[in-house]
Structures are given as C-alpha cells and as structure tokens.
Amino acid sequence: MSPMEPNPEQRRQQAHLILDMLPDEKIPHAAGLLEEMLDPVTAALAKASPDDEAVSEAEAREITAAREALAQGRGIAHEDVLREFGLSPDGFEQMGQSQ
C-alpha cells in the first residue's frame, strides 16, 4: 500500500458513506453485489445456465432406481463416502471452514 492509498479501514468507511448516499431502490442491488463478493461460488451457480440437456431413457431409469433405493433406506452413508476418499466427518467439516 502506497503512502497516498487509503488504509482498509478508511476504504470501509468510504464504502459505508457511498451506501448511505444510494437511493433506497438501489440498496437491494448493492447488497446483492456485496453478497456475491462474500460468496463467489453461490453467485456463480446462480448465474450458471440451466442444465437443458435431455435425459436419456437409460438415465431416467437410473434416476428412478436411485430415488427408490433412497426411499427404501438403501443409500450410501455419508461417513462411508468420506472414508472412501480418506476423510473423516471432522476433517471434512474443517475443510469447509478453512479459507
């Protein structure tokens, strides 16, 4: 940071002042932009094109079979999936918290 560049706290105060000057109808848009900056993955998913690829008959059968298996309690336990990748539930939780 150069001597003439405002420090982060000054920039934060400047951002607050700018928000305070916005007309009410622009606040939701500004809030949305700030939220996107906090969570870029969710923002990217929200902007992604819908999956419009047709589902084949074979895929439809597999989806139906998978849903029926889950309804009958024949799914794969989360812990088993994690173990397959060499993870534990605690380790997986910690991965989501570290940035």
C-alpha positions in Angstrom: 0.0 0.0 0.0 1.5 3.3 -1.0 1.5 6.3 1.5 -1.2 8.0 -0.5 -3.5 5.0 -0.7 -6.2 4.9 2.0 -5.9 2.1 4.5 -8.6 -0.7 4.7 -10.5 1.0 7.5 -10.7 4.2 5.5 -11.9 2.3 2.5 -14.5 0.6 4.6 -15.8 4.0 5.9 -15.8 5.3 2.3 -17.9 2.3 1.2 -20.4 2.9 4.1 -20.7 6.6 3.0 -21.4 5.5 -0.6 -24.0 3.1 0.6 -25.7 5.8 2.7 -25.9 8.0 -0.4 -27.6 5.4 -2.6 -31.3 5.9 -3.2 -33.5 3.2 -1.5 -34.4 1.5 -4.7 -30.7 0.7 -5.4 -29.9 -0.8 -2.0 -31.1 -4.3 -2.9 -28.8 -4.4 -6.0 -25.8 -3.1 -4.0 -26.5 -5.6 -1.2 -26.6 -8.4 -3.9 -23.3 -7.3 -5.3 -21.7 -7.3 -1.8 -23.1 -10.8 -1.1 -21.7 -12.1 -4.4 -18.3 -10.8 -3.3 -18.6 -12.7 0.0 -19.7 -16.0 -1.6 -18.5 -16.2 -5.2 -19.3 -19.9 -5.6 -23.0 -19.4 -4.8 -23.1 -16.3 -7.1 -21.5 -18.3 -10.0 -24.0 -21.2 -9.5 -26.9 -18.7 -9.5 -25.7 -17.2 -12.8 -25.0 -20.6 -14.4 -27.0 -21.7 -17.4 -29.6 -24.3 -16.5 -28.9 -27.9 -17.5 -31.0 -28.2 -20.5 -29.5 -31.4 -21.8 -32.2 -34.1 -22.4 -32.2 -37.0 -20.0 -32.0 -40.3 -21.9 -34.4 -43.2 -21.1 -31.5 -45.1 -19.5 -30.6 -42.1 -17.3 -34.2 -41.7 -16.4 -34.4 -45.4 -15.3 -31.2 -44.9 -13.2 -32.6 -41.8 -11.5 -35.8 -43.6 -10.7 -33.9 -46.6 -9.3 -31.7 -44.4 -7.2 -34.7 -42.5 -5.8 -36.4 -45.8 -5.0 -33.3 -47.1 -3.3 -33.0 -43.9 -1.1 -36.7 -44.2 -0.2 -36.1 -47.7 0.9 -33.1 -46.7 3.0 -30.5 -48.3 0.7 -28.4 -45.1 0.2 -24.7 -44.9 1.0 -23.9 -43.4 4.4 -22.1 -40.0 4.3 -19.4 -41.4 6.5 -18.8 -44.3 4.0 -18.4 -41.8 1.2 -16.0 -39.8 3.2 -14.0 -42.9 4.2 -13.7 -43.8 0.5 -11.9 -40.5 -0.1 -9.8 -40.9 3.0 -11.7 -38.3 5.0 -13.4 -38.2 8.4 -16.6 -36.2 9.2 -14.5 -33.9 11.4 -11.8 -33.5 8.7 -14.5 -32.8 6.1 -16.1 -30.2 8.3 -12.8 -28.4 8.9 -12.1 -28.3 5.1 -15.3 -26.2 4.7 -14.2 -23.8 7.4 -10.6 -23.1 6.2 -10.1 -20.4 3.6 
